[in-house]
């Protein structure tokens, strides 16, 4: 039996629409952009305009090969959450502990992504919540504490991300790419100097719009810059914003992002009993802060042992016999 947890028709339709929007500019959303990564001095940072400082931080993000980060805030449908995570870009892999409001009594949900597979486990693994994926009973795991689901995607172009609803959509995207969204603001301004996780930073704020990101994409004069803007536009759409995004960005004295905050109203799309789309309505807001704790320090994501892992495909095959 093939995997029965494939994407829904509505997801495929949304993916097609997003692909049309991104490809309309004549380029595909592919790869990881390259950049200079030259850092820079505090004296150089002082003479940059807000737009120049934001653009430089986005360019230097291409040199991040590994990252340890923390997320706090609230997202639609899940409410308050905390995330402690580490990721590498080559190969793309991620290790995350996610705690949402309804999990606090049980502890975090452990998520690992490696080799195009998603591993979910930990004290918060609740097979009842996996009913959206399959009808499983705890006994069917045979005492194993991890469940493997594949194919899966994380940190990719949004139409390729797939965590089967276990992760909030807002944390399926790479925080490295999300940190570049302020390049789509036409009114970025300097707020002041602040200390973030022990580092001196300059705080910037601006309003990010779809049109602003599209204009930045069209204005990019090199291939790397254009790909970076395409990926930024992709992440903006993936957030499901009703209109605009208010973004705060903290940049350290080396010109590199140390923290960002995203705030905005979102929309909900639904269909009627006949499957016809209804007019979107305003949904819950997003207010999410991402702090970069360690950059370019070794990160290894180890998959759980085979003896402690149950495979969802195999369980589904057993059920259907």
Protein Blocks (a to p, Z undefined) as FASTA:
>chain_A
ZZfkbccfklmmmmmmmmmmmmmnopacedjdddfknopafklmmmpcfklmmmmmmmmm
mmpcbdcdddedddehklpadddddddfbdcddddddddfklmmnopaddddeehiacde
djklcfklmmmmoccdfklnnopabdcdddddehiafklgceehmacfklmpcfklmmmm
mmmpckbccfbdcdeehiacddddddddfklmmmmmmmpcbfklmmmmmmmmmmmmmnop
akbccddddddfkopafbdcdddddddddddfkopacddddddddddddddfbghiacdd
ddddfklcccfklmmmmmnZZ
